[in-house]
Protein backbone atom coordinates (compact mmCIF):
# COMPACT_ATOMS: atom_id res chain seq x y z
CA UNK A 1 0.00 0.00 0.00
CA UNK A 2 1.22 3.54 -0.74
CA UNK A 3 0.44 7.08 0.33
CA UNK A 4 0.04 9.89 -2.17
CA UNK A 5 1.37 13.40 -1.63
CA UNK A 6 -0.82 15.63 -3.76
CA UNK A 7 -0.27 19.32 -4.40
CA UNK A 8 -1.52 21.82 -6.93
CA UNK A 9 0.66 23.46 -9.58
CA UNK A 10 -1.67 25.86 -11.38
CA UNK A 11 -4.70 23.65 -12.02
CA UNK A 12 -2.73 20.39 -12.24
CA UNK A 13 -2.29 17.82 -9.50
CA UNK A 14 1.20 16.40 -9.16
CA UNK A 15 1.76 13.27 -7.11
CA UNK A 16 4.65 11.64 -5.30
CA UNK A 17 4.02 8.07 -4.18
CA UNK A 18 5.92 6.66 -1.22
CA UNK A 19 5.78 3.12 0.20
CA UNK A 20 3.52 3.06 3.23
CA UNK A 21 6.06 0.85 5.01
CA UNK A 22 8.69 3.60 5.17
CA UNK A 23 9.27 4.62 8.81
CA UNK A 24 9.61 8.30 7.91
CA UNK A 25 7.96 10.71 5.51
CA UNK A 26 10.46 13.00 3.79
CA UNK A 27 9.54 16.33 2.23
CA UNK A 28 12.58 18.35 1.22
CA UNK A 29 14.53 18.87 4.43
CA UNK A 30 11.49 17.99 6.58
CA UNK A 31 11.58 14.51 8.15
CA UNK A 32 8.70 13.41 10.39
CA UNK A 33 7.61 10.09 11.89
CA UNK A 34 4.65 8.96 9.81
CA UNK A 35 2.31 8.78 12.82
CA UNK A 36 2.86 12.51 13.39
CA UNK A 37 2.73 13.65 9.80
CA UNK A 38 -0.88 14.87 9.59
CA UNK A 39 -0.76 16.49 13.03
CA UNK A 40 2.49 18.30 12.25
CA UNK A 41 1.17 19.58 8.94
CA UNK A 42 -1.97 20.86 10.65
CA UNK A 43 0.05 22.77 13.26
CA UNK A 44 2.66 24.13 10.81
CA UNK A 45 0.86 24.32 7.50
CA UNK A 46 3.47 26.16 5.41
CA UNK A 47 6.33 23.83 4.51
CA UNK A 48 9.03 23.65 1.86
CA UNK A 49 8.73 20.66 -0.46
CA UNK A 50 11.55 20.89 -2.96
CA UNK A 51 11.34 17.25 -4.10
CA UNK A 52 7.71 17.59 -5.19
CA UNK A 53 7.54 21.05 -6.74
CA UNK A 54 8.05 21.84 -10.39
CA UNK A 55 10.19 24.81 -9.31
CA UNK A 56 12.57 23.63 -6.58
CA UNK A 57 12.05 25.44 -3.31
CA UNK A 58 8.31 26.04 -3.72
CA UNK A 59 6.34 26.48 -0.54
CA UNK A 60 3.13 24.53 -0.25
CA UNK A 61 0.29 24.62 2.27
CA UNK A 62 -1.24 21.51 3.82
CA UNK A 63 -4.97 21.34 3.01
CA UNK A 64 -6.36 17.97 4.08
CA UNK A 65 -5.38 14.38 4.87
CA UNK A 66 -7.18 11.16 4.05
CA UNK A 67 -6.13 7.57 4.79
CA UNK A 68 -4.18 7.38 1.53
CA UNK A 69 -3.24 10.95 0.62
CA UNK A 70 -1.98 14.30 1.90
CA UNK A 71 -3.30 17.29 -0.09
CA UNK A 72 -1.28 20.49 -0.53
CA UNK A 73 -1.59 23.74 -2.50
CA UNK A 74 0.98 26.14 -3.90
CA UNK A 75 0.96 29.11 -1.53
CA UNK A 76 3.29 31.28 -3.64
CA UNK A 77 0.34 32.24 -5.81
CA UNK A 78 -1.33 35.40 -4.50
CA UNK A 79 -5.05 36.09 -4.74
CA UNK A 80 -5.31 39.01 -7.15
CA UNK A 81 -9.10 39.01 -7.55
CA UNK A 82 -11.92 40.01 -5.25
CA UNK A 83 -14.20 37.32 -3.84
CA UNK A 84 -13.26 33.63 -3.92
CA UNK A 85 -10.68 31.98 -6.18
CA UNK A 86 -10.70 28.20 -6.77
CA UNK A 87 -7.71 26.28 -5.42
CA UNK A 88 -8.49 22.56 -5.18
CA UNK A 89 -11.10 19.84 -4.83
CA UNK A 90 -11.10 16.67 -2.74
CA UNK A 91 -13.65 13.98 -1.89
CA UNK A 92 -14.52 12.93 1.66
CA UNK A 93 -17.16 11.49 3.95
CA UNK A 94 -18.90 14.19 5.99
CA UNK A 95 -20.18 13.15 9.42
CA UNK A 96 -21.81 14.61 12.49
CA UNK A 97 -20.21 14.28 15.92
CA UNK A 98 -22.51 11.30 16.68
CA UNK A 99 -21.17 9.53 13.57
CA UNK A 100 -24.10 9.99 11.18
CA UNK A 101 -23.14 10.48 7.54
CA UNK A 102 -24.35 13.38 5.40
CA UNK A 103 -25.95 12.12 2.17
CA UNK A 104 -28.31 13.29 -0.54
CA UNK A 105 -31.26 10.93 -0.21
CA UNK A 106 -33.52 9.53 -2.95
CA UNK A 107 -35.88 12.48 -2.51
CA UNK A 108 -32.98 14.83 -3.31
CA UNK A 109 -32.84 16.16 0.25
CA UNK A 110 -29.87 16.32 2.59
CA UNK A 111 -29.95 14.17 5.70
CA UNK A 112 -27.54 12.48 8.14
CA UNK A 113 -27.93 8.76 8.76
CA UNK A 114 -26.04 5.73 10.00
CA UNK A 115 -23.93 3.91 7.41
CA UNK A 116 -22.32 0.55 8.01
CA UNK A 117 -18.75 -0.11 6.87
CA UNK A 118 -20.17 -2.24 4.06
CA UNK A 119 -22.47 0.59 2.94
CA UNK A 120 -19.55 3.00 2.94
CA UNK A 121 -17.60 0.59 0.73
CA UNK A 122 -20.50 -0.17 -1.62
CA UNK A 123 -21.67 3.43 -2.06
CA UNK A 124 -18.58 5.67 -2.30
CA UNK A 125 -20.63 8.02 -4.51
CA UNK A 126 -22.29 9.22 -1.30
CA UNK A 127 -19.07 10.98 -0.38
CA UNK A 128 -19.08 14.75 -0.83
CA UNK A 129 -16.70 16.83 -2.87
CA UNK A 130 -15.12 19.78 -1.08
CA UNK A 131 -14.20 22.63 -3.40
CA UNK A 132 -11.59 24.87 -1.72
CA UNK A 133 -11.20 28.60 -2.41
CA UNK A 134 -8.90 31.40 -1.35
CA UNK A 135 -10.81 34.49 -0.28
CA UNK A 136 -10.07 38.23 -0.35
CA UNK A 137 -12.02 39.41 2.71
CA UNK A 138 -9.67 41.27 5.04
CA UNK A 139 -11.46 40.03 8.17
CA UNK A 140 -11.21 36.42 6.95
CA UNK A 141 -7.66 36.41 5.60
CA UNK A 142 -6.02 33.00 5.97
CA UNK A 143 -9.42 31.29 6.13
CA UNK A 144 -10.41 29.04 3.25
CA UNK A 145 -13.80 29.18 1.61
CA UNK A 146 -15.37 25.83 0.72
CA UNK A 147 -18.31 24.58 -1.31
CA UNK A 148 -19.80 21.13 -0.60
CA UNK A 149 -21.38 19.22 -3.45
CA UNK A 150 -22.35 15.77 -4.61
CA UNK A 151 -23.92 14.31 -7.76
CA UNK A 152 -27.41 13.21 -8.72
CA UNK A 153 -28.19 12.02 -12.26
CA UNK A 154 -24.70 13.20 -13.27
CA UNK A 155 -25.47 16.78 -12.19
CA UNK A 156 -23.77 18.67 -9.39
CA UNK A 157 -25.97 19.25 -6.36
CA UNK A 158 -24.59 21.91 -4.01
CA UNK A 159 -25.31 22.38 -0.31
CA UNK A 160 -26.61 25.97 -0.09
CA UNK A 161 -28.00 28.45 2.45
CA UNK A 162 -31.33 30.12 1.73
CA UNK A 163 -32.32 33.69 2.60
CA UNK A 164 -34.35 32.17 5.46
CA UNK A 165 -31.20 30.58 6.96
CA UNK A 166 -32.14 27.07 5.89
CA UNK A 167 -30.04 24.41 4.16
CA UNK A 168 -31.25 23.12 0.82
CA UNK A 169 -29.82 21.39 -2.28
CA UNK A 170 -29.32 23.38 -5.48
CA UNK A 171 -28.32 22.06 -8.90
CA UNK A 172 -25.66 24.47 -10.12
CA UNK A 173 -22.35 24.77 -11.89
CA UNK A 174 -19.39 25.74 -9.72
CA UNK A 175 -17.30 28.68 -10.86
CA UNK A 176 -13.53 28.92 -10.41
CA UNK A 177 -13.98 32.57 -9.50
CA UNK A 178 -16.82 33.91 -7.36
CA UNK A 179 -16.55 37.74 -7.42
CA UNK A 180 -18.90 38.32 -4.46
CA UNK A 181 -17.61 38.29 -0.88
CA UNK A 182 -20.73 36.39 0.21
CA UNK A 183 -22.39 33.48 -1.56
CA UNK A 184 -25.15 31.02 -0.69
CA UNK A 185 -22.90 28.02 -1.36
CA UNK A 186 -19.66 29.21 0.27
CA UNK A 187 -18.71 28.43 3.88
CA UNK A 188 -15.64 29.53 5.80
CA UNK A 189 -13.66 26.52 7.02
CA UNK A 190 -12.06 26.57 10.49
CA UNK A 191 -10.15 23.59 11.86
CA UNK A 192 -10.94 22.57 15.46
CA UNK A 193 -8.92 19.36 15.72
CA UNK A 194 -7.57 16.94 13.14
CA UNK A 195 -10.43 16.06 10.78
CA UNK A 196 -12.96 18.20 12.71
CA UNK A 197 -14.11 21.61 11.41
CA UNK A 198 -16.54 24.48 11.76
CA UNK A 199 -18.31 25.69 8.61
CA UNK A 200 -19.57 29.27 8.85
CA UNK A 201 -21.94 30.55 6.18
CA UNK A 202 -20.43 33.40 4.16
CA UNK A 203 -23.99 34.58 3.44
CA UNK A 204 -25.10 34.58 7.10
CA UNK A 205 -22.29 35.52 9.53
CA UNK A 206 -22.26 33.61 12.84
CA UNK A 207 -24.51 30.92 11.32
CA UNK A 208 -22.81 27.52 11.20
CA UNK A 209 -23.59 24.24 9.49
CA UNK A 210 -25.01 21.97 12.20
CA UNK A 211 -26.85 18.72 12.78
CA UNK A 212 -29.88 18.10 15.02
CA UNK A 213 -32.06 15.02 15.60
CA UNK A 214 -35.01 14.63 13.26
CA UNK A 215 -38.13 14.71 15.47
CA UNK A 216 -39.90 12.38 13.02
CA UNK A 217 -37.13 9.79 12.87
CA UNK A 218 -34.65 9.32 15.71
CA UNK A 219 -32.20 7.45 13.47
CA UNK A 220 -31.68 10.57 11.34
CA UNK A 221 -30.20 14.02 11.80
CA UNK A 222 -31.41 17.13 10.02
CA UNK A 223 -28.91 19.51 8.43
CA UNK A 224 -29.44 23.08 9.60
CA UNK A 225 -27.80 26.45 10.16
CA UNK A 226 -27.28 27.28 13.83
CA UNK A 227 -26.35 30.61 15.35
CA UNK A 228 -23.43 30.66 17.77
CA UNK A 229 -20.62 32.95 18.82
CA UNK A 230 -17.39 31.98 17.12
CA UNK A 231 -15.62 30.72 20.26
CA UNK A 232 -18.65 29.06 21.85
CA UNK A 233 -18.44 25.26 22.05
CA UNK A 234 -21.36 23.55 20.34
CA UNK A 235 -20.67 20.01 19.18
CA UNK A 236 -23.75 19.99 16.93
CA UNK A 237 -21.72 22.35 14.72
CA UNK A 238 -18.71 20.02 14.54
CA UNK A 239 -18.27 18.67 11.01
CA UNK A 240 -16.07 15.57 10.63
CA UNK A 241 -14.29 14.98 7.31
CA UNK A 242 -12.60 11.62 6.74
C-alpha positions in Angstrom: 0.0 0.0 0.0 1.2 3.5 -0.7 0.4 7.1 0.3 0.0 9.9 -2.2 1.4 13.4 -1.6 -0.8 15.6 -3.8 -0.3 19.3 -4.4 -1.5 21.8 -6.9 0.7 23.5 -9.6 -1.7 25.9 -11.4 -4.7 23.7 -12.0 -2.7 20.4 -12.2 -2.3 17.8 -9.5 1.2 16.4 -9.2 1.8 13.3 -7.1 4.6 11.6 -5.3 4.0 8.1 -4.2 5.9 6.7 -1.2 5.8 3.1 0.2 3.5 3.1 3.2 6.1 0.9 5.0 8.7 3.6 5.2 9.3 4.6 8.8 9.6 8.3 7.9 8.0 10.7 5.5 10.5 13.0 3.8 9.5 16.3 2.2 12.6 18.4 1.2 14.5 18.9 4.4 11.5 18.0 6.6 11.6 14.5 8.1 8.7 13.4 10.4 7.6 10.1 11.9 4.6 9.0 9.8 2.3 8.8 12.8 2.9 12.5 13.4 2.7 13.7 9.8 -0.9 14.9 9.6 -0.8 16.5 13.0 2.5 18.3 12.3 1.2 19.6 8.9 -2.0 20.9 10.7 0.1 22.8 13.3 2.7 24.1 10.8 0.9 24.3 7.5 3.5 26.2 5.4 6.3 23.8 4.5 9.0 23.6 1.9 8.7 20.7 -0.5 11.5 20.9 -3.0 11.3 17.2 -4.1 7.7 17.6 -5.2 7.5 21.1 -6.7 8.0 21.8 -10.4 10.2 24.8 -9.3 12.6 23.6 -6.6 12.0 25.4 -3.3 8.3 26.0 -3.7 6.3 26.5 -0.5 3.1 24.5 -0.2 0.3 24.6 2.3 -1.2 21.5 3.8 -5.0 21.3 3.0 -6.4 18.0 4.1 -5.4 14.4 4.9 -7.2 11.2 4.1 -6.1 7.6 4.8 -4.2 7.4 1.5 -3.2 10.9 0.6 -2.0 14.3 1.9 -3.3 17.3 -0.1 -1.3 20.5 -0.5 -1.6 23.7 -2.5 1.0 26.1 -3.9 1.0 29.1 -1.5 3.3 31.3 -3.6 0.3 32.2 -5.8 -1.3 35.4 -4.5 -5.0 36.1 -4.7 -5.3 39.0 -7.1 -9.1 39.0 -7.6 -11.9 40.0 -5.3 -14.2 37.3 -3.8 -13.3 33.6 -3.9 -10.7 32.0 -6.2 -10.7 28.2 -6.8 -7.7 26.3 -5.4 -8.5 22.6 -5.2 -11.1 19.8 -4.8 -11.1 16.7 -2.7 -13.6 14.0 -1.9 -14.5 12.9 1.7 -17.2 11.5 4.0 -18.9 14.2 6.0 -20.2 13.2 9.4 -21.8 14.6 12.5 -20.2 14.3 15.9 -22.5 11.3 16.7 -21.2 9.5 13.6 -24.1 10.0 11.2 -23.1 10.5 7.5 -24.3 13.4 5.4 -25.9 12.1 2.2 -28.3 13.3 -0.5 -31.3 10.9 -0.2 -33.5 9.5 -2.9 -35.9 12.5 -2.5 -33.0 14.8 -3.3 -32.8 16.2 0.3 -29.9 16.3 2.6 -29.9 14.2 5.7 -27.5 12.5 8.1 -27.9 8.8 8.8 -26.0 5.7 10.0 -23.9 3.9 7.4 -22.3 0.6 8.0 -18.7 -0.1 6.9 -20.2 -2.2 4.1 -22.5 0.6 2.9 -19.5 3.0 2.9 -17.6 0.6 0.7 -20.5 -0.2 -1.6 -21.7 3.4 -2.1 -18.6 5.7 -2.3 -20.6 8.0 -4.5 -22.3 9.2 -1.3 -19.1 11.0 -0.4 -19.1 14.7 -0.8 -16.7 16.8 -2.9 -15.1 19.8 -1.1 -14.2 22.6 -3.4 -11.6 24.9 -1.7 -11.2 28.6 -2.4 -8.9 31.4 -1.4 -10.8 34.5 -0.3 -10.1 38.2 -0.4 -12.0 39.4 2.7 -9.7 41.3 5.0 -11.5 40.0 8.2 -11.2 36.4 7.0 -7.7 36.4 5.6 -6.0 33.0 6.0 -9.4 31.3 6.1 -10.4 29.0 3.3 -13.8 29.2 1.6 -15.4 25.8 0.7 -18.3 24.6 -1.3 -19.8 21.1 -0.6 -21.4 19.2 -3.4 -22.4 15.8 -4.6 -23.9 14.3 -7.8 -27.4 13.2 -8.7 -28.2 12.0 -12.3 -24.7 13.2 -13.3 -25.5 16.8 -12.2 -23.8 18.7 -9.4 -26.0 19.3 -6.4 -24.6 21.9 -4.0 -25.3 22.4 -0.3 -26.6 26.0 -0.1 -28.0 28.4 2.5 -31.3 30.1 1.7 -32.3 33.7 2.6 -34.3 32.2 5.5 -31.2 30.6 7.0 -32.1 27.1 5.9 -30.0 24.4 4.2 -31.3 23.1 0.8 -29.8 21.4 -2.3 -29.3 23.4 -5.5 -28.3 22.1 -8.9 -25.7 24.5 -10.1 -22.4 24.8 -11.9 -19.4 25.7 -9.7 -17.3 28.7 -10.9 -13.5 28.9 -10.4 -14.0 32.6 -9.5 -16.8 33.9 -7.4 -16.6 37.7 -7.4 -18.9 38.3 -4.5 -17.6 38.3 -0.9 -20.7 36.4 0.2 -22.4 33.5 -1.6 -25.2 31.0 -0.7 -22.9 28.0 -1.4 -19.7 29.2 0.3 -18.7 28.4 3.9 -15.6 29.5 5.8 -13.7 26.5 7.0 -12.1 26.6 10.5 -10.1 23.6 11.9 -10.9 22.6 15.5 -8.9 19.4 15.7 -7.6 16.9 13.1 -10.4 16.1 10.8 -13.0 18.2 12.7 -14.1 21.6 11.4 -16.5 24.5 11.8 -18.3 25.7 8.6 -19.6 29.3 8.9 -21.9 30.6 6.2 -20.4 33.4 4.2 -24.0 34.6 3.4 -25.1 34.6 7.1 -22.3 35.5 9.5 -22.3 33.6 12.8 -24.5 30.9 11.3 -22.8 27.5 11.2 -23.6 24.2 9.5 -25.0 22.0 12.2 -26.9 18.7 12.8 -29.9 18.1 15.0 -32.1 15.0 15.6 -35.0 14.6 13.3 -38.1 14.7 15.5 -39.9 12.4 13.0 -37.1 9.8 12.9 -34.6 9.3 15.7 -32.2 7.5 13.5 -31.7 10.6 11.3 -30.2 14.0 11.8 -31.4 17.1 10.0 -28.9 19.5 8.4 -29.4 23.1 9.6 -27.8 26.4 10.2 -27.3 27.3 13.8 -26.3 30.6 15.3 -23.4 30.7 17.8 -20.6 32.9 18.8 -17.4 32.0 17.1 -15.6 30.7 20.3 -18.6 29.1 21.9 -18.4 25.3 22.0 -21.4 23.6 20.3 -20.7 20.0 19.2 -23.7 20.0 16.9 -21.7 22.4 14.7 -18.7 20.0 14.5 -18.3 18.7 11.0 -16.1 15.6 10.6 -14.3 15.0 7.3 -12.6 11.6 6.7 
